[in-house]
Amino acid sequence: MKPRFAAFALALLTGTGLLTACGGGDKASGSSSGDDTTVKLGFFPNITHATALVGVQKGIFTKYLGKAPKTVTFNAGPAATEAIFSGAVDATYVGPNPAINAFVKSHGQAIKIISGTASGGAALIVKPSIKSAADLRGKKIATPQLGNTQDVALRYWLKQQGLKTDKTGGGDVHVVPQDNSQTLQAFAQGQIDGAWVPEPYASRLVLEDKGKKLVDEASLWPGGKFVITNLIVRTQFLKEHPDLVKKLLEAQVEATDYINSDKAGAEQAANAELASLTGKPLKQAALDATFKNVTFTNDPIASSLNASAQHAEAVGLLDHVDLKGIYDLGPLNEVLKAKGKPAVSGS
């Protein structure tokens, strides 16, 4: 990315509130690897990013990195990948479609997917009066951001139902990209008719605003498995700080193990971090529902990422691409092997 554009991207993110610093690197002494660099780590205040929420709240990242990462939060993936381009973050948790877009925009140079983190946890929630896809004609449906993973999923599903959309909100169904917190309010006030959103927003629309789940995205994938969150890293950062990236992955694996071995403790930790970030914790019913709908795994479920690229192409949000080289799972598999866990694949 050219310096002028990088500076512009960073300024734009900061100015619009999409980029929010949440932590610093002054909580602990330097990394045991001898690399004193503070890792700038991005994630979303979503349960689909609970690995990051738990890792920060329980001090797991600090444990492995030797100091607290500087954390940055985003509403959706496109903003996160712009922060990667500008150098505002070194690594970020992000959905498959923004990762694909970042790889394509940079001609395969800017990012690598270094781990999977979560599967499932996205749904189309609508007003109770909407009984089928046909009832969506002429309706307004929200997504987190144009081109993000749920935005692509909605547009592709609608296309399969014979319903057209476009980037400007026209077509048979009017897609309205907006901040997830705004979606909660807009749905409650009747300004939109539904939303394809990640957890915890999907469960909150049902529990708090009497929405109905029309489509559980897991039902559209083989075995119900699809990647909703990956961990990506700036390629240059990976080259310059391989030991730190490996330590980041050690923290990722431990956080995943913690979530899967102590669900109650993980819920509490994730909710505490959400409260710290947003000022408001989730109610217990929403928390239980969201964790039930998400599977936490280090497996990137590569087959679903390739399918996501095809879906984005089908709805006009991506040109045909070759994703060869998007994964670098070598460091992750070293970590998994050391812990006696099976390797994961990028194919």
C-alpha positions as CSV (number, residue, x, y, z in Angstrom):
1,M,0.0,0.0,0.0
2,K,1.3,3.5,-0.9
3,P,2.3,5.6,2.2
4,R,-0.3,8.3,1.4
5,F,-3.1,5.8,1.1
6,A,-2.0,3.9,4.2
7,A,-2.1,7.1,6.2
8,F,-5.5,7.9,4.7
9,A,-6.9,4.5,5.6
10,L,-5.7,4.8,9.2
11,A,-7.1,8.3,9.5
12,L,-10.4,7.2,8.1
13,L,-10.7,4.3,10.5
14,T,-9.9,6.5,13.5
15,G,-12.1,9.3,12.4
16,T,-15.2,7.0,11.9
17,G,-14.7,5.2,15.1
18,L,-14.1,1.8,13.5
19,L,-10.7,1.5,15.1
20,T,-10.5,1.7,18.9
21,A,-7.4,1.1,20.9
22,C,-8.2,-1.0,24.0
23,G,-4.9,-1.9,25.6
24,G,-1.3,-1.2,25.9
25,G,2.0,-3.0,26.2
26,D,3.0,-1.7,29.6
27,K,1.5,-4.4,31.8
28,A,4.4,-6.8,31.8
29,S,8.1,-7.1,31.1
30,G,9.6,-7.9,27.7
31,S,8.9,-11.1,25.8
32,S,10.9,-14.2,26.8
33,S,11.9,-14.6,23.2
34,G,14.1,-11.6,23.4
35,D,11.8,-9.6,21.0
36,D,10.5,-6.6,23.0
37,T,8.0,-5.6,20.2
38,T,4.4,-5.0,21.4
39,V,2.0,-7.0,19.3
40,K,-0.9,-4.9,18.0
41,L,-3.9,-7.3,17.9
42,G,-7.3,-6.7,16.5
43,F,-10.7,-8.4,17.1
44,F,-14.4,-7.7,17.3
45,P,-16.6,-7.5,20.4
46,N,-18.5,-10.6,19.2
47,I,-18.8,-14.0,20.7
48,T,-17.5,-15.4,17.4
49,H,-14.2,-13.8,18.6
50,A,-14.4,-15.2,22.1
51,T,-10.9,-16.7,21.7
52,A,-9.6,-13.2,21.7
53,L,-12.0,-12.0,24.4
54,V,-11.0,-14.8,26.7
55,G,-7.3,-14.5,25.8
56,V,-7.2,-10.9,26.7
57,Q,-9.4,-11.2,29.8
58,K,-7.5,-14.2,31.3
59,G,-4.1,-12.8,30.5
60,I,-3.2,-15.6,28.1
61,F,-1.8,-13.4,25.5
62,T,0.3,-11.6,28.1
63,K,1.5,-14.9,29.4
64,Y,3.0,-16.0,26.1
65,L,3.9,-12.7,24.5
66,G,5.7,-11.4,27.7
67,K,3.6,-8.2,27.7
68,A,0.0,-7.3,27.0
69,P,-0.8,-6.8,23.4
70,K,-2.1,-3.4,22.2
71,T,-5.7,-4.4,21.4
72,V,-7.9,-2.8,18.8
73,T,-11.5,-3.5,18.1
74,F,-13.6,-3.4,15.0
75,N,-17.3,-3.8,14.0
76,A,-16.5,-5.8,10.9
77,G,-13.8,-7.4,8.7
78,P,-13.2,-4.7,6.0
79,A,-12.2,-2.2,8.7
80,A,-9.9,-4.7,10.3
81,T,-8.1,-5.5,7.0
82,E,-7.6,-1.8,6.3
83,A,-5.9,-1.6,9.7
84,I,-3.7,-4.5,8.6
85,F,-2.8,-2.6,5.4
86,S,-1.9,0.6,7.3
87,G,0.1,-1.2,10.0
88,A,-2.4,-0.2,12.7
89,V,-2.5,-3.9,13.7
90,D,0.0,-6.7,13.2
91,A,-2.6,-9.5,13.5
92,T,-6.3,-9.6,13.7
93,Y,-9.2,-12.0,14.2
94,V,-11.4,-11.7,11.1
95,G,-13.9,-13.5,9.0
96,P,-13.1,-15.4,5.8
97,N,-14.3,-12.9,3.2
98,P,-12.4,-9.9,4.4
99,A,-9.3,-12.2,4.7
100,I,-9.8,-13.2,1.1
101,N,-10.3,-9.6,0.0
102,A,-7.1,-8.5,1.7
103,F,-5.1,-11.3,0.1
104,V,-6.5,-10.4,-3.3
105,K,-6.1,-6.6,-3.0
106,S,-2.5,-7.1,-2.1
107,H,-1.8,-9.7,-4.8
108,G,-1.2,-12.3,-2.1
109,Q,1.5,-10.2,-0.4
110,A,-0.1,-8.5,2.7
111,I,-1.6,-11.2,4.8
112,K,-1.4,-14.9,5.8
113,I,-4.1,-16.9,7.6
114,I,-2.2,-18.6,10.4
115,S,-5.1,-20.3,12.3
116,G,-8.8,-20.9,12.4
117,T,-10.6,-19.9,15.5
118,A,-14.3,-20.4,15.3
119,S,-17.1,-22.1,13.3
120,G,-20.8,-21.4,13.2
121,G,-22.5,-18.6,15.0
122,A,-24.3,-16.6,12.3
123,A,-28.0,-16.5,11.3
124,L,-30.7,-14.6,9.5
125,I,-33.1,-13.2,12.0
126,V,-36.4,-11.7,10.8
127,K,-39.7,-10.3,12.0
128,P,-42.1,-13.1,13.0
129,S,-44.4,-12.2,10.1
130,I,-41.8,-13.3,7.6
131,K,-42.3,-17.0,6.9
132,S,-40.1,-17.7,3.9
133,A,-37.5,-16.2,1.4
134,A,-40.4,-15.0,-0.8
135,D,-41.6,-12.8,2.1
136,L,-38.3,-10.9,2.0
137,R,-39.1,-9.2,-1.4
138,G,-39.1,-5.5,-0.8
139,K,-37.8,-5.8,2.7
140,K,-34.7,-4.2,4.4
141,I,-32.2,-6.7,5.8
142,A,-29.1,-5.5,7.7
143,T,-25.5,-6.9,7.6
144,P,-22.4,-5.7,9.5
145,Q,-20.6,-4.2,6.5
146,L,-20.6,-4.3,2.7
147,G,-18.4,-7.3,1.7
148,N,-18.0,-8.8,5.2
149,T,-18.7,-12.5,5.7
150,Q,-22.3,-12.2,6.7
151,D,-23.0,-9.7,3.9
152,V,-21.7,-12.2,1.4
153,A,-23.6,-15.0,3.0
154,L,-26.9,-13.1,2.9
155,R,-26.5,-12.0,-0.8
156,Y,-25.5,-15.5,-1.9
157,W,-28.4,-17.1,-0.1
158,L,-30.9,-14.6,-1.6
159,K,-29.4,-15.3,-5.0
160,Q,-30.1,-19.0,-4.5
161,Q,-33.7,-18.1,-3.7
162,G,-34.0,-16.1,-6.9
163,L,-33.8,-12.7,-5.2
164,K,-31.5,-9.9,-6.5
165,T,-29.5,-7.5,-4.5
166,D,-27.0,-4.7,-5.4
167,K,-24.2,-2.8,-3.6
168,T,-26.4,0.3,-3.2
169,G,-29.3,-1.3,-1.4
170,G,-31.5,-1.8,-4.5
171,G,-32.8,-5.0,-6.0
172,D,-35.5,-7.3,-4.7
173,V,-34.2,-7.2,-1.2
174,H,-32.7,-4.0,0.2
175,V,-29.4,-5.0,2.0
176,V,-28.5,-2.3,4.6
177,P,-24.9,-2.6,5.9
178,Q,-24.6,-1.0,9.3
179,D,-23.0,-1.3,12.7
180,N,-24.2,-4.4,14.7
181,S,-25.3,-2.3,17.7
182,Q,-27.3,0.0,15.3
183,T,-29.0,-3.1,13.9
184,L,-30.3,-4.0,17.4
185,Q,-31.9,-0.6,17.7
186,A,-33.2,-0.5,14.1
187,F,-34.8,-3.9,14.4
188,A,-36.5,-3.0,17.7
189,Q,-37.9,0.2,16.1
190,G,-39.1,-1.4,13.0
191,Q,-36.6,0.4,10.7
192,I,-35.4,-2.9,9.3
193,D,-37.1,-6.3,8.7
194,G,-34.2,-8.5,9.7
195,A,-30.5,-9.0,9.8
196,W,-27.8,-11.6,8.9
197,V,-25.5,-11.2,11.8
198,P,-22.9,-13.1,14.0
199,E,-23.3,-13.9,17.7
200,P,-24.2,-12.5,20.1
201,Y,-26.4,-10.2,17.9
202,A,-28.3,-13.1,16.3
203,S,-29.4,-14.4,19.7
204,R,-30.0,-10.9,21.1
205,L,-32.4,-10.1,18.2
206,V,-34.4,-13.2,19.1
207,L,-34.3,-12.9,22.9
208,E,-34.6,-9.1,23.3
209,D,-36.6,-8.1,20.2
210,K,-38.8,-11.2,19.5
211,G,-37.1,-11.9,16.2
212,K,-37.3,-15.3,14.5
213,K,-34.5,-17.3,13.1
214,L,-35.2,-17.9,9.5
215,V,-31.8,-19.3,8.5
216,D,-29.1,-20.8,10.7
217,E,-26.1,-20.5,8.5
218,A,-24.7,-23.8,9.8
219,S,-27.5,-25.6,8.1
220,L,-26.1,-24.4,4.7
221,W,-22.7,-26.1,5.1
222,P,-21.6,-29.7,5.0
223,G,-21.7,-31.1,8.5
224,G,-22.7,-27.7,9.8
225,K,-19.0,-26.6,9.7
226,F,-17.8,-23.3,8.2
227,V,-15.2,-20.9,9.3
228,I,-16.6,-17.7,10.7
229,T,-13.3,-16.4,12.3
230,N,-9.7,-16.8,11.3
231,L,-6.5,-15.3,12.8
232,I,-4.5,-13.4,10.1
233,V,-1.2,-11.7,10.4
234,R,0.7,-9.1,8.3
235,T,3.1,-11.1,6.1
236,Q,5.9,-8.6,6.9
237,F,5.3,-9.0,10.6
238,L,5.5,-12.8,10.3
239,K,8.8,-12.5,8.5
240,E,10.3,-10.0,10.9
241,H,8.9,-11.5,14.2
242,P,8.4,-15.3,13.7
243,D,9.0,-16.1,17.3
244,L,6.3,-13.6,18.4
245,V,3.9,-15.0,15.9
246,K,4.5,-18.5,17.3
247,K,3.9,-17.3,20.8
248,L,0.7,-15.6,19.6
249,L,-0.4,-19.0,18.3
250,E,0.5,-20.7,21.5
251,A,-1.8,-18.3,23.2
252,Q,-4.5,-18.9,20.6
253,V,-4.3,-22.6,21.2
254,E,-4.4,-22.3,25.0
255,A,-7.4,-19.9,24.8
256,T,-9.2,-22.4,22.6
257,D,-8.5,-25.2,25.0
258,Y,-9.7,-23.1,27.9
259,I,-13.0,-22.3,26.2
260,N,-13.6,-26.0,25.3
261,S,-12.7,-27.3,28.7
262,D,-14.4,-24.7,30.9
263,K,-17.4,-23.3,29.1
264,A,-18.8,-21.6,32.2
265,G,-15.5,-19.9,32.9
266,A,-15.1,-19.0,29.3
267,E,-18.6,-17.4,29.2
268,Q,-17.7,-15.4,32.3
269,A,-14.4,-14.2,30.9
270,A,-15.8,-13.3,27.5
271,N,-18.7,-11.4,29.0
272,A,-16.3,-9.5,31.4
273,E,-14.2,-8.4,28.4
274,L,-17.4,-7.5,26.4
275,A,-18.5,-5.4,29.3
276,S,-15.1,-3.7,29.5
277,L,-15.3,-2.9,25.7
278,T,-19.0,-2.0,25.3
279,G,-20.0,-0.9,28.8
280,K,-22.7,-3.5,29.0
281,P,-22.4,-7.3,29.6
282,L,-24.7,-9.8,27.9
283,K,-27.6,-11.2,29.8
284,Q,-27.1,-14.8,30.8
285,A,-29.7,-16.2,28.4
286,A,-28.1,-14.5,25.5
287,L,-24.6,-15.6,26.6
288,D,-25.7,-19.2,26.9
289,A,-27.4,-19.2,23.5
290,T,-24.4,-17.6,21.7
291,F,-21.9,-20.1,23.1
292,K,-24.2,-22.9,22.2
293,N,-24.2,-21.7,18.5
294,V,-20.4,-21.4,18.1
295,T,-17.7,-24.1,17.9
296,F,-14.2,-23.0,18.9
297,T,-11.4,-24.7,16.9
298,N,-7.9,-24.1,15.6
299,D,-8.9,-25.8,12.3
300,P,-9.3,-23.1,9.5
301,I,-11.9,-25.3,7.7
302,A,-10.2,-24.3,4.4
303,S,-12.9,-25.9,2.2
304,S,-15.4,-23.4,3.5
305,L,-13.1,-20.4,2.9
306,N,-12.7,-21.5,-0.8
307,A,-16.5,-21.8,-1.0
308,S,-16.9,-18.3,0.5
309,A,-14.7,-16.9,-2.2
310,Q,-16.9,-18.5,-4.8
311,H,-20.0,-17.1,-3.1
312,A,-18.5,-13.6,-3.2
313,E,-17.7,-14.0,-6.9
314,A,-21.2,-15.2,-7.6
315,V,-22.8,-12.0,-6.1
316,G,-20.4,-9.6,-7.8
317,L,-18.3,-8.7,-4.8
318,L,-15.1,-10.5,-5.9
319,D,-13.4,-11.3,-9.2
320,H,-12.3,-14.9,-9.8
321,V,-9.2,-15.5,-7.6
322,D,-6.5,-18.0,-6.9
323,L,-6.1,-18.4,-3.2
324,K,-3.0,-20.5,-3.3
325,G,-0.6,-19.3,-0.6
326,I,-3.2,-17.6,1.6
327,Y,-2.4,-20.0,4.4
328,D,0.7,-20.4,6.5
329,L,-0.1,-23.1,9.0
330,G,3.4,-24.3,9.6
331,P,3.9,-22.4,12.9
332,L,0.4,-23.5,14.1
333,N,1.1,-27.1,13.4
334,E,4.4,-26.9,15.3
335,V,2.5,-25.6,18.3
336,L,-0.2,-28.3,17.9
337,K,2.4,-31.0,17.6
338,A,4.2,-29.9,20.7
339,K,0.9,-30.2,22.6
340,G,0.1,-33.6,21.2
341,K,-2.7,-32.4,19.0
342,P,-3.4,-33.3,15.3
343,A,-2.2,-31.0,12.5
344,V,-4.6,-28.9,10.5
345,S,-4.7,-28.4,6.8
346,G,-5.0,-25.5,4.4
347,S,-6.6,-27.6,1.7
